[in-house]
Amino acid sequence: MSQNLTGPNLHSLVHEWASKWGEDNQREILWVTTTRNEAMQLIHDNVTSTNEAAYLVTLRGDFSMLVDTEKSVHGVWAALLVDPVHMEVRTYTVRPTGFIPDIDLSRLGEVSSI
């Protein structure tokens, strides 16, 4: 994984994703290098995935998006799984207050912030 995540790459990616969800002032952005499987198991009990490398990013804000003509999603916490090769958000979850998982990112490795 050769990307410098403390530089503009990850910050720009997260900001772009959050802006699409109506949040331009995201905060508490934390990230850790892991695998898709480890990240999925940490966030979603009993869900597994591949062992491909990934960056797990968590952040807070006021996220809202119309996902189809009849349904919108709102939340104050989000988790993004970023493909480190293509620097793309491949999977995400947005959670409202009361449904934010109590997770410790340091279980997966060294946690950094941006």
C-alpha positions as CSV (number, residue, x, y, z in Angstrom):
1,M,0.0,0.0,0.0
2,S,2.0,2.9,-1.2
3,Q,-0.5,5.8,-0.9
4,N,0.4,8.5,1.6
5,L,-2.9,8.6,3.5
6,T,-1.8,11.5,5.7
7,G,-1.6,13.7,2.6
8,P,-4.3,15.1,0.4
9,N,-5.4,11.7,-1.1
10,L,-7.5,10.3,1.7
11,H,-8.7,13.7,2.9
12,S,-9.9,14.6,-0.5
13,L,-11.6,11.2,-1.0
14,V,-13.4,11.4,2.4
15,H,-14.4,15.0,1.8
16,E,-15.8,14.2,-1.7
17,W,-17.8,11.3,-0.3
18,A,-19.2,13.3,2.6
19,S,-20.1,16.2,0.3
20,K,-22.2,13.8,-1.8
21,W,-24.0,13.0,1.5
22,G,-24.6,16.7,2.2
23,E,-21.9,17.1,4.8
24,D,-19.1,19.6,4.2
25,N,-17.8,19.7,7.8
26,Q,-17.1,16.1,8.6
27,R,-15.1,15.5,11.8
28,E,-13.5,12.8,13.9
29,I,-12.0,11.2,10.8
30,L,-10.0,8.1,11.8
31,W,-8.5,5.4,9.6
32,V,-6.6,2.2,9.9
33,T,-5.0,-0.3,7.5
34,T,-6.7,-3.6,7.6
35,T,-8.5,-6.2,5.4
36,R,-12.1,-6.0,4.1
37,N,-12.9,-9.1,6.2
38,E,-11.5,-7.7,9.5
39,A,-13.3,-4.4,8.9
40,M,-16.6,-6.0,8.1
41,Q,-16.4,-8.3,11.2
42,L,-15.6,-5.3,13.4
43,I,-18.6,-3.2,12.1
44,H,-21.1,-5.9,11.4
45,D,-21.3,-9.0,13.6
46,N,-21.3,-12.3,11.7
47,V,-20.5,-10.7,8.3
48,T,-17.5,-11.8,6.4
49,S,-15.7,-10.6,3.3
50,T,-12.5,-11.1,1.4
51,N,-9.0,-10.7,2.8
52,E,-8.2,-7.9,0.3
53,A,-6.3,-5.0,1.8
54,A,-8.5,-2.0,2.7
55,Y,-8.5,1.2,4.7
56,L,-11.3,1.5,7.2
57,V,-12.3,5.1,7.7
58,T,-14.8,6.3,10.3
59,L,-16.2,9.8,10.5
60,R,-18.9,11.9,12.0
61,G,-21.2,14.5,10.5
62,D,-24.8,15.0,9.4
63,F,-25.2,12.7,6.4
64,S,-28.3,12.5,4.3
65,M,-29.0,11.1,0.8
66,L,-32.0,10.1,-1.3
67,V,-31.1,6.5,-2.3
68,D,-34.1,6.0,-4.5
69,T,-37.4,7.9,-5.2
70,E,-39.0,6.6,-2.1
71,K,-36.2,6.2,0.5
72,S,-33.7,8.5,2.0
73,V,-30.9,7.6,4.4
74,H,-29.8,9.8,7.3
75,G,-27.0,9.3,9.9
76,V,-24.4,11.0,12.1
77,W,-21.7,8.3,11.8
78,A,-20.2,6.6,8.7
79,A,-17.7,3.9,8.0
80,L,-16.0,3.7,4.6
81,L,-14.0,0.8,3.2
82,V,-11.4,2.3,0.8
83,D,-9.6,0.3,-1.9
84,P,-6.0,1.3,-1.3
85,V,-4.9,0.5,-4.9
86,H,-7.6,2.6,-6.7
87,M,-8.3,5.0,-3.8
88,E,-12.1,4.4,-4.1
89,V,-14.8,4.0,-1.5
90,R,-16.0,0.4,-2.2
91,T,-18.3,-0.1,0.7
92,Y,-19.9,2.2,3.3
93,T,-22.4,2.3,6.1
94,V,-24.2,5.3,7.5
95,R,-25.8,5.1,11.0
96,P,-28.2,7.3,12.9
97,T,-27.8,8.1,16.6
98,G,-28.5,5.1,18.7
99,F,-27.2,2.7,16.0
100,I,-23.6,3.6,16.0
101,P,-21.5,0.5,16.7
102,D,-19.2,0.6,19.7
103,I,-15.9,-0.3,18.0
104,D,-12.3,0.0,18.8
105,L,-10.3,0.6,15.6
106,S,-7.1,0.0,17.4
107,R,-8.0,-3.7,17.4
108,L,-7.1,-3.7,13.7
109,G,-3.9,-1.8,13.9
110,E,-2.4,1.7,14.4
111,V,-5.1,4.3,14.1
112,S,-4.4,7.7,12.5
113,S,-6.6,10.8,12.1
114,I,-6.9,13.4,9.4
